[in-house]
Amino acid sequence: MTSHVEVALPLPLHRTFTYRLEGPVPPPGTRVLVPFQQSEKVGWIAGEGDPEGISGIRPVRDVLERVPSVPPELFALARWVADYYVAPLGITLRSFLPSVLSDGAREVVRLTPAGRHRLEVSEKEGGLPASARELLEAVGRRGGEARVGALRHALAKRAVWPALRRLTGEGLLEHETLPPPDPPIRTRKVMRLKHWIPDLAERDERFGRAGRQRACYELLEASGGACELGVVLDDEGFSRSVVSALEDKGLVAVEEVEVMRDPFHDGDIPPVPTHDPTPAQSAAVTEIVGAADTRRPAPFLLHGVTGSGKTLVYGRILEEIVGRRGKSAIVLVPEIALTPQAVARFRGWFGSEVAVLHSALSAGERFDQWRQIRAGAKRVVVGARSALFAPVPNLGAIVVDEEHDTSYKQSEAPRYQARDVAVVRARLAGALCILGSATPSLESWRNAETGKFRLLSLPDRIGGRRLPPVEIVDLRRVRPAAAGSDGGEGILSPRLVAAVRERLAREEQTILLLNRRGFASFVQCRACGEVQECPNCSVSLTYHRARKRLLCHHCRHEEAPPERCRSCGSQEVSLQGAGTERVERAVAMTFPAARIARMDVDTTSGRWSHHEILGRVERHEVDILLGTQMIAKGLDFPRVTLVGVVNADVGIHLPDFRASERSFQLLSQVAGRAGRGDLGGQVVIQTSLPEHYVIQTALAHDVVGFVRRELEERRSPPYPPHVRLVNVVVSSPDRALAADAAERVVGWLRERMKGPEGRGLELVGPAPSPIERLHGRWRWHFFLRGRLAGGVTTLLRAVQDEFALPAGDVRLVVDRDPVALL
């Protein structure tokens, strides 16, 4: 029986491909290996194919699984994500799975003898473009062979295929696609009893003078009939010949047993909270659980002040949904740093049934967790953004904690917003969806006002504790006291220094926030004002003192700091602005006896570094924790009684419509880390903008007041949540080509919008992006805004499918519901 199937491939193409298959059509979501051009790729069955009018249809090479890796409910969700976010279905499906199941395109390049010769000769004899030369050198540094993915990473995710095609065409590189690897399954060898000898006389006869064999046999017997082979050989000291002799006698067998990797198997499991919920918590639990009996429950927005016990509400809800009704649940947290705490809390409720999924896991750990989830052995999944796509059977609830957080937005295709996709997945499954935050996003707040979401409030902290008082230090009038590295510019005001000293004297803990990495924000010449900029991006380079390097936080370019100004030659080069490294140095100078920990991207690159730093804070091995936004949310340390914001102005005036909202959320969230225990708390905010409404509403813990003001600010010109927004970025290494391409696509769209598709939509732009150059590409952008989603979707599809970009290296990126326009 010959069938035809449509296959979605992980390619930047908005179409599927028709293949011939011997046998019945597998269900949608089944992985298959298919030929594509000169290689093979892993794709997914999207449905039955129609061979009408297609010649040269190639056969499916292999069906890789009997049970679809993407079950029907998730496949329907993938179609919705691909359609709404205008992403190829194959790329969307790939993002739903562990990499070991979708890594079919193992593209490998190798240096040819001609390529090795070209590397050995001087650059003057080369004549290659810079991009091709860098690619050739990168392959050479890896011994002459490298995977394309590794090269993209080494070249800061720049496009490598144009250069690769040129180098292979000139015979300097050769390219090969390897078959997909087998999933990484870990095993261990176990020695088991095959035959029990209860009669001692028979035992004496079987072993005779082989005392070591008998001792090994009786060790296995005492161990319940099975023991790891490594324990028998290494710990107990038996030789391999003894084990082989027992195998030959048919008394034991050595077997390979699969081991499931659990990244949190040895973590502490806290007890289940036993205190009674507050009346507000009980009311929230009752209303949400009651909605589980409806066919399609509306999403809930749980607005609770910091310390009001949202996690207890989540746990009580899941006790009912998972524990009593036998369903599954997904709990999303925004930061990897919060995952260990969240996993520990939910393991207190559900023990070994809790799985964890996030990007810090190894490929093998993620695969093992995924398999146990799909088999129903793990019914509560805790993790970051991508945990939303866990193949949980019988889904009963999705919790999105800190639902306002921008890290729920995916930065690469498909550029989905996990909060919104969670609502859709819950609707498809008929499950509960609970969005929780002390500072809800304006979109969720507006959905609650219009009745799309049901708003529930936790207005008070647990135990009647008060929100910490907030004190403002006006940096325009108060000179900071702690000297910076240049001996002049200060960082900490006398008031903040005094407050920290009080906590150190009382053996309490302090959190200091500055949402800026590095030591100095930029390097500037005092003589001519020149600022050292990244050669690939339109941003200044940040000085990192620990590495003694200037770094770009976008493309990762790095270089040595200049001794002279490259513009005028002056030696008056100075470090300007402060980052977390500089704050750490100032704090160490001011409080030499204090135990200090810094938590930012630079100190948390290790796999479990988040967990280790927060563990030290929890054990009171740290007096002062300082860091960026990753310390601002979700953390619960009762001995933290002081929060200091070193500079609250960072981010308020960014050229982005969400700048004020993000700043308010950050200040409110970090303020909520103080006073969560019986010791009380205090917040000190240093700012040069004390009258700004962001600072004033944060000072009063006034979420509603901020929302009202910000909603009014976004009415004219209209921005979300009053309208829907799509940011379209056109980029090219050629500045003129990027501008020309942007003008062309906008002109094409304006003509298209004269028809019914453009009704109710506005096109704004094009213009250079606020950060005009990133990763060596010049960027222009424009955006579409309107109240209806359907017309936007149609236009975006038309741009992707019908508009022909100008010749050359031009890219068009569609970002629907963007969290930033930078």
C-alpha positions in Angstrom: 0.0 0.0 0.0 1.5 3.3 -1.1 0.5 6.5 0.7 1.5 10.2 0.4 2.2 12.4 3.4 2.8 16.0 4.0 6.0 16.5 6.1 6.9 19.7 8.1 10.7 20.3 8.1 12.6 22.6 10.4 13.4 25.1 7.7 12.5 28.8 7.3 9.9 28.0 4.7 6.1 28.4 5.2 5.1 25.2 3.5 5.2 21.4 3.9 6.7 18.8 1.5 5.0 15.8 -0.1 6.7 12.4 0.2 5.8 8.8 -0.8 5.3 6.3 2.0 4.9 2.5 1.9 2.1 1.6 4.3 -0.6 3.5 6.1 -0.2 7.2 7.0 1.1 7.6 10.6 -0.6 10.1 12.9 0.3 13.8 12.7 3.3 14.6 14.9 5.2 11.4 14.0 8.9 11.9 13.3 10.2 10.7 10.0 13.5 10.8 8.2 13.3 12.2 4.7 15.6 13.1 1.9 15.9 16.9 1.2 18.2 18.2 -1.5 21.5 16.4 -1.0 21.0 15.5 2.7 18.5 13.9 5.0 16.4 15.7 7.6 14.1 14.8 10.5 10.6 16.1 10.0 7.0 15.5 11.3 4.0 14.1 9.6 1.5 16.9 9.1 -1.2 14.9 7.4 -2.0 13.0 4.2 -0.5 14.3 1.1 -2.0 15.0 -2.3 0.4 14.0 -5.2 -1.8 15.7 -7.8 0.5 17.8 -10.1 3.7 16.9 -8.3 6.5 15.0 -10.2 9.5 13.3 -8.8 8.0 12.6 -5.3 10.7 11.0 -3.1 10.1 8.3 -0.6 10.2 8.6 3.2 13.5 7.0 4.3 12.3 5.9 7.7 9.4 6.3 10.2 11.3 7.0 13.5 8.6 6.2 16.0 5.4 4.2 16.5 3.9 6.7 19.0 4.0 10.4 17.8 6.5 12.4 19.7 4.0 15.3 19.4 0.6 14.1 20.6 -2.6 15.4 19.0 -3.3 18.1 21.6 0.3 19.5 21.2 0.2 19.2 17.5 -3.0 21.4 17.4 -1.2 23.8 19.7 1.8 23.9 17.4 -0.4 24.7 14.4 -1.9 27.6 16.4 1.6 28.9 17.4 2.9 28.6 13.9 -0.2 30.5 12.5 -0.4 33.2 15.1 3.3 34.0 15.3 3.8 33.5 11.6 6.4 30.8 12.0 7.1 27.7 9.9 5.4 24.7 11.3 8.5 22.6 11.2 10.5 25.1 13.3 7.6 25.4 15.7 7.4 21.6 16.2 11.2 21.4 16.7 10.8 23.9 19.6 8.3 21.6 21.3 10.7 18.7 21.7 14.1 17.8 23.4 16.9 18.5 21.0 17.9 14.8 20.7 14.6 14.2 19.0 14.7 17.0 16.5 18.5 17.3 15.8 18.3 15.7 12.4 20.3 18.3 10.5 23.7 17.5 11.9 25.5 19.5 9.3 29.3 18.9 9.4 32.0 20.8 7.4 35.6 19.8 6.8 38.6 21.5 5.5 39.8 20.2 2.1 43.6 20.1 1.3 43.0 23.3 -0.7 41.3 24.8 2.4 44.3 23.8 4.6 46.6 25.4 2.1 44.6 28.6 2.0 44.9 28.9 5.8 48.6 28.5 5.7 49.2 31.2 3.1 49.2 34.9 4.0 46.0 36.9 3.9 47.4 39.0 1.0 47.1 35.9 -1.2 43.6 35.1 0.1 41.1 37.5 -1.5 38.3 36.1 0.6 35.6 38.3 2.2 35.9 38.7 5.9 32.9 36.5 6.7 34.3 33.6 4.6 37.8 34.0 6.1 36.4 34.0 9.6 34.5 30.8 8.9 37.5 29.1 7.4 39.6 30.0 10.4 36.9 28.8 12.8 36.9 25.4 11.1 40.7 25.3 11.2 40.8 26.1 15.0 38.6 23.0 15.5 41.0 20.6 13.9 39.6 20.9 10.4 36.1 19.6 11.2 33.1 21.3 12.9 29.4 21.2 13.1 27.5 24.2 11.6 25.7 24.8 14.9 29.0 25.2 16.7 30.3 27.6 14.1 27.2 29.7 14.4 27.8 29.8 18.2 31.5 30.7 17.7 30.6 33.5 15.2 28.0 35.0 17.6 25.1 33.4 15.8 25.9 35.2 12.5 24.7 33.7 9.3 27.2 31.1 8.1 25.5 29.6 5.1 26.4 32.3 2.5 30.1 32.0 3.4 29.8 28.2 3.6 28.3 27.9 0.1 31.1 30.1 -1.3 33.8 28.1 0.4 32.4 24.7 -0.7 32.0 26.1 -4.2 35.6 27.0 -4.3 36.6 23.6 -3.0 38.0 24.9 0.3 35.4 23.1 2.5 33.3 20.0 2.1 29.9 19.6 3.6 28.1 16.5 4.9 24.8 15.7 6.7 25.1 12.9 9.2 22.2 10.7 10.1 20.3 11.6 13.3 21.9 10.3 16.5 20.3 7.8 18.8 18.7 9.4 21.9 21.2 9.3 24.8 20.0 6.6 27.2 22.0 6.0 30.3 22.4 2.4 31.6 24.1 0.7 34.5 25.1 -2.9 35.0 23.2 -4.8 37.6 24.0 -8.3 38.9 20.9 -10.4 39.7 20.3 -13.8 41.3 18.9 -16.3 38.8 18.8 -19.4 41.0 18.3 -19.4 44.8 19.9 -22.3 46.8 18.0 -22.6 50.1 19.5 -25.9 51.1 22.9 -25.4 52.9 24.1 -28.9 51.9 23.4 -28.2 48.3 25.1 -24.8 48.7 28.2 -26.5 50.1 28.3 -28.9 47.2 27.8 -26.2 44.5 30.5 -24.0 45.8 33.0 -26.5 47.3 36.2 -24.6 48.0 35.3 -21.6 45.9 34.8 -19.4 48.9 34.9 -16.1 47.1 32.2 -17.2 44.7 30.0 -18.2 47.7 30.7 -14.9 49.5 29.7 -13.0 46.4 26.6 -15.1 46.0 25.6 -14.5 49.6 26.3 -10.7 49.3 23.8 -10.6 46.4 21.3 -12.7 48.5 21.6 -10.3 51.4 21.1 -7.3 49.0 17.7 -8.5 48.1 18.8 -10.4 45.0 20.3 -7.6 43.0 23.2 -5.2 43.3 25.1 -2.8 41.0 28.1 -4.5 39.4 30.3 -1.5 40.2 29.5 -2.0 43.9 30.3 -5.7 43.8 33.6 -5.1 42.0 34.8 -1.8 43.3 33.3 -1.4 46.8 33.2 -5.1 47.9 36.4 -6.1 46.1 35.3 -9.1 44.1 37.1 -9.9 40.9 35.5 -10.1 37.5 36.5 -13.7 37.3 34.4 -14.5 40.3 31.3 -12.9 38.7 32.0 -14.8 35.4 32.2 -18.1 37.3 28.8 -17.5 38.9 27.4 -16.6 35.5 28.8 -19.8 34.1 27.1 -21.8 36.8 23.8 -20.2 36.0 23.4 -18.7 39.4 23.6 -15.0 38.5 23.1 -12.8 35.5 24.6 -9.4 34.7 22.1 -7.1 32.9 22.1 -3.6 31.5 19.4 -1.6 33.3 18.3 1.9 32.1 18.8 4.7 34.6 16.6 7.8 34.5 18.5 11.0 35.1 16.9 13.3 37.7 18.7 16.6 38.1 17.0 17.2 41.5 17.0 13.6 42.9 19.3 14.6 45.8 17.7 17.9 46.6 16.1 18.6 50.0 12.3 18.2 50.1 10.7 20.7 52.4 7.6 19.7 54.4 4.2 20.5 53.0 2.9 23.9 54.5 0.6 23.0 57.4 -0.6 26.5 58.4 -4.2 27.4 57.5 -4.7 29.6 54.4 -5.9 33.1 54.9 -9.5 33.9 54.1 -8.4 35.5 50.8 -6.3 32.4 49.9 -9.2 30.0 50.7 -11.6 32.1 48.6 -9.2 32.0 45.7 -8.6 28.3 45.9 -12.4 27.6 46.2 -13.3 29.7 43.2 -10.5 28.3 41.0 -11.1 24.7 41.9 -14.8 25.2 41.4 -14.2 26.4 37.8 -12.5 23.0 37.1 -15.9 21.5 36.8 -16.9 23.7 33.9 -16.2 22.6 30.3 -13.9 25.5 29.3 -12.9 27.6 32.4 -11.9 31.2 31.9 -8.3 32.0 32.8 -7.7 33.4 36.3 -5.4 36.4 37.1 -4.3 36.0 40.6 -3.0 39.4 41.8 -1.3 39.1 45.1 1.0 41.5 46.8 4.6 40.2 47.4 4.5 37.8 50.3 0.8 37.1 50.1 1.2 33.4 49.6 0.5 32.8 45.9 2.6 29.6 46.0 0.4 28.1 48.7 -2.7 28.9 46.5 -1.0 27.1 43.6 -0.2 24.1 45.8 -3.7 23.7 47.2 -5.2 23.9 43.7 -2.8 21.3 42.4 -3.5 19.1 45.4 -7.1 18.9 44.2 -6.4 18.7 40.4 -3.4 16.3 40.6 -3.8 14.6 43.9 -7.5 14.0 44.1 -8.6 14.1 40.4 -5.6 12.3 39.0 -4.8 14.9 36.3 -1.5 16.5 35.4 -0.2 20.1 35.8 2.4 22.5 34.4 4.0 25.2 36.5 6.0 27.9 34.7 8.6 30.1 36.4 10.4 32.9 34.6 14.0 32.4 35.7 16.2 29.4 36.0 17.3 30.9 39.3 13.7 30.3 40.6 13.5 26.7 39.4 15.3 25.0 42.4 13.0 26.7 44.9 9.9 26.0 42.9 10.9 22.3 42.4 11.6 21.9 46.1 8.2 23.4 47.1 6.2 21.3 44.7 8.2 18.1 45.6 7.0 18.8 49.1 3.5 18.3 47.8 4.0 15.7 45.1 7.3 14.0 45.8 8.9 12.1 43.0 6.0 12.9 40.6 7.6 16.3 39.9 9.6 16.8 36.8 11.8 19.7 35.8 12.5 21.2 32.4 14.7 24.1 31.6 17.7 25.0 29.4 20.4 24.3 32.0 19.7 20.6 31.9 21.9 18.3 29.9 20.4 16.8 26.7 20.2 13.4 28.5 18.5 14.8 31.6 16.0 16.7 29.5 15.2 13.6 27.4 14.7 11.4 30.4 12.4 14.0 32.1 10.5 14.3 28.8 10.0 10.5 28.5 8.8 10.1 32.1 6.4 13.0 31.6 5.0 11.4 28.5 4.6 8.0 30.2 2.6 9.7 33.0 5.3 8.9 35.7 5.8 12.6 36.3 2.5 14.5 36.7 3.7 17.9 37.8 6.1 19.7 35.4 8.0 22.7 36.8 10.2 24.8 34.5 10.9 27.8 32.4 9.2 28.9 29.2 9.6 25.7 27.1 8.2 23.5 29.9 4.8 24.7 28.5 5.2 22.1 25.7 5.7 19.1 28.0 3.7 16.1 26.8 1.7 15.7 30.0 -1.3 13.4 29.6 -4.7 14.5 30.9 -3.7 18.1 31.6 -5.7 19.7 34.4 -4.0 23.0 35.2 -1.3 25.4 34.0 0.2 27.9 36.4 2.2 30.9 35.1 4.0 32.4 38.0 5.3 36.0 37.7 3.2 36.2 34.5 4.4 39.7 33.7 8.0 38.7 33.2 9.5 39.4 29.8 11.5 36.2 29.8 8.3 34.4 28.9 8.8 35.8 25.4 10.9 33.7 23.0 13.5 35.7 21.1 13.9 33.3 18.2 11.4 31.7 15.8 8.7 30.9 16.8 8.7 34.2 18.8 5.9 33.1 21.1 4.7 34.6 24.4 4.5 31.7 26.8 1.8 33.4 29.0 -0.5 33.8 26.0 0.2 30.3 24.7 -0.5 28.9 28.1 -4.0 30.3 27.9 -4.5 28.7 24.5 -3.1 25.3 25.6 -5.4 25.3 28.7 -8.4 26.2 26.5 -7.6 23.3 24.0 -7.4 20.9 27.0 -10.3 22.2 29.0 -7.8 22.9 31.8 -7.4 25.6 34.4 -5.0 28.5 33.7 -3.8 30.6 36.6 -1.6 33.6 35.9 -0.1 35.0 39.1 1.8 38.2 39.8 2.2 41.0 42.3 2.6 43.4 39.3 0.5 42.0 36.4 1.2 42.9 32.8 -1.0 45.6 31.4 -2.4 43.1 28.9 -3.5 40.7 31.6 -5.0 43.5 33.7 -7.0 44.8 30.7 -8.2 41.2 30.0 -9.4 41.1 33.6 -11.2 44.4 33.2 -13.0 43.3 30.1 -14.0 40.0 31.5 -11.7 37.7 29.5 -9.9 36.8 32.7 -11.3 36.4 36.2 -9.5 38.6 38.6 -8.7 37.3 42.2 -6.9 39.3 44.8 -4.6 38.5 47.7 -4.3 42.1 49.2 -2.4 41.3 52.4 0.8 39.5 53.3 0.7 36.2 55.3 0.6 36.6 59.0 -0.6 40.2 58.8 2.9 41.4 57.9 3.1 44.9 56.4 4.7 45.8 53.1 8.1 47.4 53.8 8.3 51.2 54.0 10.1 52.7 51.0 12.5 55.6 51.4 13.7 57.7 48.5 17.3 59.1 48.3 17.5 61.9 45.8 20.9 61.6 44.1 20.6 65.2 42.8 21.0 66.4 46.4 22.8 63.6 48.2 26.4 62.8 47.3 27.2 59.0 47.5 29.7 58.1 50.2 31.5 55.0 48.9 34.3 55.8 46.5 34.4 54.1 43.1 37.6 52.8 41.4 38.6 56.2 40.1 38.6 57.7 43.6 35.9 60.2 42.9 32.5 58.9 41.7 30.5 57.3 44.5 27.9 54.6 44.5 26.2 54.2 47.9 24.6 57.1 49.6 25.2 57.7 53.3 21.6 56.7 54.1 22.0 53.3 52.3 25.4 52.8 53.9 23.9 53.4 57.4 21.0 51.0 56.6 23.3 48.2 55.6 25.5 48.7 58.7 22.4 48.3 60.9 21.6 45.0 59.2 25.2 43.7 59.6 25.1 44.6 63.3 21.8 42.7 63.7 23.1 39.7 61.6 20.3 40.3 59.1 20.7 40.2 55.3 20.6 42.8 52.6 19.8 42.7 48.9 21.3 45.4 46.6 19.9 45.8 43.0 21.5 47.4 40.0 20.2 46.2 36.7 23.4 46.6 34.8 26.3 44.2 34.4 30.0 44.8 34.3 32.2 47.3 36.1 31.7 50.4 34.0 29.0 51.0 31.5 31.3 52.6 28.9 34.8 53.9 28.3 35.0 57.6 27.3 37.7 60.0 26.3 37.6 63.1 28.5 39.4 65.2 25.8 37.1 64.6 22.8 34.1 62.7 24.3 34.6 59.6 22.1 32.9 56.5 23.5 34.3 53.0 22.7 31.7 51.2 20.7 31.2 47.6 19.5 32.3 47.2 15.8 29.3 44.9 15.2 26.5 46.7 17.2 25.4 50.3 17.8 26.1 50.0 21.5 28.9 51.0 23.8 31.3 48.3 25.1 31.0 47.5 28.8 34.2 47.2 30.9 34.5 44.0 32.9 37.2 44.4 35.5 37.5 40.7 36.4 38.4 39.8 32.8 40.1 43.2 32.0 38.1 43.3 28.8 35.6 45.4 27.0 32.6 43.3 26.1 29.5 43.7 24.0 26.5 42.2 25.8 24.7 41.6 22.4 27.2 39.9 20.1 29.8 39.0 22.7 32.6 40.9 20.9 35.5 41.6 23.3 38.7 43.5 23.2 41.3 45.0 25.4 40.6 48.4 26.9 42.4 51.2 25.0 45.3 53.0 26.6 44.8 56.0 24.3 41.7 57.4 22.6 41.4 55.9 19.1 39.9 59.2 17.9 42.2 61.9 19.2 45.1 59.9 20.8 44.6 61.4 24.3 45.5 59.3 27.3 42.6 60.8 29.3 40.4 57.7 28.9 38.0 57.1 31.8 35.5 54.6 33.0 32.0 55.9 33.2 28.8 54.5 34.9 28.5 51.7 37.3 27.6 48.0 36.9 27.3 45.2 39.4 31.1 44.5 39.4 31.7 48.1 40.5 29.0 47.9 43.2 30.6 44.7 44.5 34.0 46.5 44.8 32.4 49.5 46.5 30.5 47.3 48.9 33.6 45.3 49.8 35.6 48.5 50.4 32.8 50.0 52.6 32.0 46.8 54.5 35.2 44.7 54.6 33.9 42.2 57.1 30.7 41.5 55.2 30.2 38.2 53.3 29.1 39.3 49.7 27.7 37.4 46.8 27.1 38.8 43.3 24.4 37.3 41.1 24.3 38.3 37.4 25.0 36.7 34.1 28.7 36.7 34.7 28.6 34.8 37.9 25.8 32.3 37.0 27.3 30.8 33.8 28.0 27.5 35.6 25.3 24.9 35.5 24.2 25.0 39.1 25.6 28.4 40.0 22.1 29.9 40.6 21.3 27.1 43.1 24.7 27.4 44.8 24.5 31.2 45.4 20.9 31.1 46.6 21.7 28.1 48.8 24.4 30.2 50.5 21.9 33.0 51.1 19.4 30.6 52.5 22.0 29.1 54.9 22.9 32.7 56.0 26.4 32.3 54.6 25.9 35.7 52.8 25.3 39.0 54.4 24.8 41.1 51.2 23.4 39.7 48.0 23.8 42.1 45.0 22.9 41.6 41.4 20.7 42.4 38.4 17.0 41.7 37.8 17.4 37.9 38.5 17.5 38.7 42.2 14.3 40.8 42.1 11.5 38.2 41.9 10.3 35.1 43.5 13.0 34.8 46.2 11.8 34.2 49.8 14.4 34.7 52.5 13.0 35.7 55.9 16.3 37.2 57.1 16.4 39.7 54.3 15.2 42.9 56.0 16.8 45.6 53.7 16.6 46.1 49.9 18.6 48.8 48.4 18.2 49.9 44.8 21.5 51.5 43.8 20.1 53.4 40.7 16.4 53.2 40.0 16.7 55.3 36.9 18.3 52.5 34.8 15.8 51.6 32.0 13.1 54.2 32.7 14.0 56.4 29.7 14.8 53.7 27.2 13.1 54.4 23.8 10.5 51.7 24.3 6.8 51.9 25.1 7.2 49.3 27.9 10.2 51.0 29.6 8.0 52.5 32.5 6.1 49.3 33.0 9.3 47.2 33.2 10.9 49.7 35.6 7.9 49.7 37.9 7.6 46.0 38.0 11.3 45.6 38.7 11.2 48.1 41.6 8.0 46.7 43.1 9.3 43.1 42.8 12.7 43.8 44.4 11.0 45.8 47.2 8.9 42.7 47.9 12.0 40.7 48.9 12.3 42.7 52.1 10.3 41.9 55.3 9.0 38.5 54.4 9.7 37.1 57.9 8.9 38.3 61.4 11.9 40.7 61.4 10.2 43.4 59.2 11.8 45.2 56.4 12.8 48.4 54.7 13.5 49.6 51.1 15.9 52.4 50.1 15.7 53.6 46.5 18.4 55.8 45.1 17.2 57.9 42.2 17.6 61.2 40.3 14.0 61.1 39.2 12.1 61.1 42.5 9.0 62.8 41.0 8.6 60.3 38.2 5.3 58.4 38.5 7.2 55.1 38.3 9.1 56.0 41.4 6.1 57.5 43.2 3.8 54.6 42.6 6.6 52.1 43.6 7.1 54.2 46.8 3.4 53.7 47.7 3.2 50.0 46.5 0.4 51.4 44.3 -0.1 48.9 41.5 -3.5 50.1 40.6 -2.4 53.7 40.5 0.5 52.8 38.2 -1.8 50.8 35.9 -4.3 53.6 35.6 -1.6 56.2 34.7 0.2 53.9 32.3 -2.9 52.9 30.5 -3.7 56.5 29.9 -0.1 57.2 28.6 -0.6 54.5 26.0 -3.9 55.8 24.5 -2.2 58.3 22.3 -0.3 57.2 20.3 -2.0 53.9 20.8 0.1 51.0 22.2 -0.8 47.6 23.8 -3.0 46.7 25.5 -5.2 49.3 23.6 -4.1 47.8 20.3 -2.3 44.7 19.0 1.2 45.3 17.7 3.6 43.6 15.4 7.2 44.7 15.0 8.8 43.9 11.7 12.6 44.2 11.4 14.5 44.2 8.1 18.2 43.7 8.4 21.3 43.4 6.2 25.1 43.7 6.6 24.7 46.5 3.9 23.3 49.6 5.5 21.8 51.0 2.3 20.3 47.6 1.3 18.6 47.3 4.7 17.0 50.8 4.3 16.0 50.1 0.7 14.4 46.7 1.6 12.5 48.2 4.4 11.1 51.0 2.2 10.1 48.4 -0.4 8.3 46.1 1.9 6.4 49.0 3.5 5.5 50.3 0.0 4.2 46.8 -0.9 2.2 46.6 2.3 0.6 50.0 1.9 -0.8 48.9 -1.4 -2.0 45.7 0.0 -3.6 47.5 2.9 -5.9 49.4 0.6 -7.9 46.3 0.3 -10.2 44.7 3.0 -7.2 43.1 4.7 -6.0 46.6 5.9 -9.2 47.7 7.4 -8.6 49.0 11.0 -4.8 48.6 10.7 -2.2 51.3 10.8 1.4 51.0 9.5 4.0 53.1 11.2 7.5 53.5 9.7 9.9 52.4 8.4 12.7 53.9 10.5 16.1 52.8 11.8 15.7 50.6 14.9 16.7 52.2 18.2 19.7 49.9 18.2 20.5 50.4 14.6 23.2 47.7 14.2 23.3 44.3 15.9 25.6 41.3 15.2 27.0 43.2 12.2 23.6 43.8 10.6 22.0 47.1 10.0 18.3 47.1 11.1 15.3 49.1 10.0 11.9 48.4 11.5 8.2 49.3 11.1 5.1 48.1 12.9 1.5 47.3 12.3 -1.1 48.0 14.9 -4.8 47.5 15.1 -7.5 46.1 17.3 -8.3 42.9 15.3 -6.0 39.9 15.1 -7.3 38.4 11.9 -6.3 41.2 9.5 -2.8 41.3 10.9 -2.4 37.6 10.5 -3.5 37.7 6.9 -1.1 40.6 6.0 1.9 39.0 7.7 1.2 35.7 5.9 1.1 37.7 2.6 4.5 39.4 3.4 6.1 36.0 4.1 4.7 34.1 1.2 4.3 36.7 -1.6 6.7 39.6 -1.1 10.1 39.0 -2.8 13.0 40.5 -0.8 15.7 42.4 -2.8 18.7 40.4 -4.0 21.4 40.1 -1.4 21.7 39.2 2.3 18.4 40.6 3.6 16.3 39.1 6.4 12.8 40.0 7.5 11.8 39.1 11.1 8.2 39.3 12.3 7.8 39.7 16.1 4.1 39.6 17.1 3.2 41.0 20.5 6.8 42.3 21.1 8.0 42.9 24.6 10.5 45.5 23.3 11.0 47.6 20.2 14.7 48.1 20.6 
